[in-house]
């Protein structure tokens, strides 16, 4: 798909839905001897999400796993739409969208594996991270250059802000012109 078309799709986005494992993390799941789960999130992704939210674009999480680590991280980012333990991501997405009453063209979804494809086939802007499964990439409108957990979410957020003309305002908060 040509970049102008993708940029036009990004200009319409009012909600970005992220998968967690493999998108907001590198996909590694660390388990302590006590069964406690650990994940690493990239700080750049967090700032990108926070900046995008401040422009009025909403953020949601749909993940197949359930983790208190995810609960804590999403709360720290002010993300209120956190759907965990949802292996049927399409049903979860439809429930979320019914609540938010958005046109599917106003939604972007960022995924990395086959479980994400059913939602990606529905949304206005389907995005695969750089290290996504090949079949997942095949169904994406766009693929990030950064891998999951390594700045891919930040790349998505910046791209949407650039498409919506809000990027300059966001970086000006840091004295950047």
C-alpha atoms as one frame of an Amber mdcrd trajectory, in Angstrom:
protein
   0.000   0.000   0.000   1.413   3.408  -0.886   2.484   5.673   1.956   0.072
   8.514   1.064  -2.874   6.155   1.514  -1.533   4.927   4.858  -0.967   8.530
   5.966  -4.589   9.324   5.030  -5.786   6.307   7.044  -3.708   7.468  10.036
  -5.278  10.929   9.864  -8.685   9.372  10.671  -7.590   7.410  13.759  -9.383
   8.090  17.071  -8.369   4.845  18.831  -5.185   2.792  18.748  -5.410  -0.758
  20.081  -2.157  -2.443  21.037  -1.398  -6.088  21.687   1.039  -6.501  24.590
   3.386  -9.483  24.206   5.483  -8.921  21.106   4.227  -5.363  20.568   4.628
  -3.410  23.807   7.215  -5.983  24.911   9.747  -7.992  22.934   7.578 -11.063
  23.437   9.708 -12.556  26.198   7.840 -13.712  29.274   9.953 -14.000  32.395
   8.700 -16.193  35.219  10.217 -16.130  38.678  10.562 -19.274  40.788   7.499
 -18.086  42.708   5.453 -17.982  39.495   5.551 -14.167  39.350   5.536 -12.854
  35.778   7.890 -10.110  34.611   7.861  -8.081  31.395  10.023  -5.258  30.082
   8.377  -2.206  28.527  10.293   0.439  26.573  10.166   3.948  28.066  10.045
   5.522  24.581   6.811   3.651  23.881   5.309   4.993  27.110   6.087   8.600
  26.220   4.725   8.133  22.702   1.485   6.720  24.074   1.182   9.561  26.581
   1.768  12.182  23.872  -0.780  10.581  21.537  -3.378  10.427  24.321  -2.877
  14.132  24.993  -3.964  14.846  21.406  -7.331  13.192  22.051  -6.598   9.815
  20.486  -7.673   7.026  22.825  -5.546   3.956  23.588  -6.679   0.420  24.355
  -5.016  -2.898  25.071  -6.295  -6.310  24.007  -4.129  -9.201  25.135  -4.624
 -12.950  25.376  -2.679 -13.209  28.629  -3.633 -11.831  32.027  -0.889 -10.171
  34.040  -0.724  -7.835  37.016   2.379  -6.329  35.392   0.222  -5.211  32.452
  -2.430  -3.854  34.828   0.192  -1.732  36.615   1.921  -0.487  33.447  -1.315
   0.487  31.711  -2.552   2.278  34.846   0.717   4.235  34.963   0.081   5.342
  31.367  -3.535   6.300  32.063  -4.934   3.629  29.736  -8.433   2.756  30.887
  -9.422   0.260  28.186  -7.424  -2.821  29.188  -8.877  -6.131  28.037  -6.786
  -9.028  29.338  -7.268 -12.769  29.029  -9.032 -12.326  25.696  -7.914 -15.054
  23.300 -10.825 -14.148  21.015  -9.521 -10.699  20.242 -12.138  -9.998  17.579
 -14.990 -10.393  20.062 -13.097  -8.236  22.574 -12.546  -5.606  19.893 -16.219
  -5.570  18.900 -17.241  -5.149  22.557 -14.800  -2.266  22.979 -15.871  -0.618
  19.765 -19.553  -0.912  20.689 -18.759   0.885  23.948 -16.748   3.637  22.215
 -19.060   3.854  19.173 -16.352   4.410  16.586 -16.382   3.646  12.896 -13.857
   0.866  12.239 -12.010   3.260   9.898 -11.211   5.349  13.005  -9.351   2.480
  14.658  -5.746   1.322  14.309  -4.608  -2.047  15.613  -0.987  -2.988  16.263
  -0.132  -6.677  16.382   2.619  -9.206  15.853   1.097 -12.670  15.480  -1.751
 -14.692  13.985  -4.068 -14.106  16.962  -4.106 -10.412  15.965  -5.097 -10.906
  12.313  -8.896 -11.153  12.794  -8.922  -7.647  14.302  -6.415  -6.339  11.775
  -8.785  -7.379   8.987 -11.530  -5.146  10.457  -9.793  -1.876  11.289  -8.982
   1.169   9.209  -5.241   0.922   9.867  -3.689  -2.487  10.556  -0.069  -2.295
  11.707   2.468  -5.070  12.219   5.679  -4.543  14.178   9.008  -5.180  12.433
   9.495  -8.622  13.954   5.910  -9.792  13.406   5.020 -13.203  12.034   5.148
 -13.207   8.197   1.448 -14.045   7.803   0.571 -11.200  10.157   2.675  -8.781
   8.108   0.842  -9.947   4.979  -2.422  -8.640   6.467  -1.059  -5.285   7.662
  -1.428  -1.955   5.880   1.907  -0.836   7.330   4.876  -2.322   9.190   7.032
  -0.470  11.695  10.796  -0.342  11.385  11.183  -0.922  15.135  10.541  -4.304
  16.708   8.016  -4.968  19.430   9.242  -3.736  22.797  11.950  -1.715  21.066
  10.095   1.473  20.145   7.468   0.155  17.713   4.607   1.699  19.706   6.419
   5.048  19.768   6.860   4.850  15.989   3.123   4.211  15.561   2.198   7.107
  17.864   4.540   9.541  16.112   3.256   8.489  12.687  -0.359   9.096  13.710
   0.474  12.468  15.272   2.320  13.497  12.088  -0.656  12.430   9.955  -3.034
  14.384  12.196  -0.865  17.503  12.376  -0.358  17.275  16.160   3.311  16.207
  16.213   4.805  19.708  16.181   2.681  20.787  19.131   3.726  17.716  21.116
   7.462  18.145  20.587   7.259  21.897  21.204   6.523  21.005  24.847  10.150
  19.915  25.016  11.509  23.067  23.389  11.851  21.396  19.986  10.747  23.190
  16.854
